[in-house]
Amino acid sequence: MSTQSRTESLTIPTPDGTADALVAFPAGGGRHPGVLMYPDGFGLRPVLRELACELAAHGYYVLVPNIFYRHGPAPVVELPAYIGAETRSEVFGRVMPLISAHTRDRALLDADAYLRFLTARPEVAAGPVAVTGYCIGGLQAVRTAAAHPDRVAALAAFHAPVAADGPELFADLTAEVHFGHAASDLTPETLAGLNRGLDAAGVTHTSEIYPDTVHGFTMADTYAFDAAALQLHWDRLLALLARTL
């Protein structure tokens, strides 16, 4: 059963500066399992607040960092309220330099800072946390879980390039995993190969193509949004968190 949630803006100290971030948590107080949520390539914005609030309403403390903080506070790039098919290329062209600059080394440096911050919050229950992400944020989630197997019990990624660092990264995962892929992002044959890699690494997982979806299907402020796929995402994510945290 979901409840109401609250949000706050705060900052996270990192070795390279200070990251602005959003947190969402149940309005009733108490301590709750922690979830680190990475945004998609368009960055921290109102739709991420909505996703964080929905998850928090189910009993979780959710931290959403501005992963592009080295370039300034969010929104680092001015975005339209709705990213349509006709404007996506132009908007993506403006955010691509930020994505390219966010190297694996930077991502791992930040992941440690984010997890330290999250687990030290008085509102976060003791024990392992979950990491989830969308698009490029899903890759950051995989990197985070692989680098911190002792801290991360659940990993979820949606319409994400989860194998971009190579399948050998899966061998470092101890978290239970769910990958929800866009139908436009990979073929059934590619999915089968990816899942063989997860099996070979001994990862407990579900990894599936969400039917009739395109990249970005969880994001209600883009033309790619698919309400049925978003609900499937919630069904899978909430079940994973209930099993692991």
Salt bridges, closest charged atoms under 4 A:
GLU8 OE2 - ARG6 NH2 3.60
ASP16 OD2 - ARG70 NH2 2.92
ASP40 OD1 - ARG45 NH1 2.63
GLU54 OE2 - HIS58 NE2 3.19
GLU90 OE2 - ARG94 NE 2.67
ASP110 OD2 - ARG70 NH1 2.90
ASP112 OD2 - ARG116 NE 2.77
ASP112 OD1 - ARG151 NH2 3.36
GLU123 OE1 - ARG121 NE 3.63
ASP165 OD2 - ARG104 NE 3.26
ASP165 OD2 - ARG143 NE 2.65
GLU176 OE2 - ARG243 NH2 2.65
ASP185 OD2 - HIS215 ND1 2.84
ASP199 OD1 - HIS205 NE2 3.64
GLU208 OE2 - HIS178 NE2 4.00
GLU208 OE2 - ARG236 NE 2.49
ASP221 OD2 - ARG45 NE 2.64
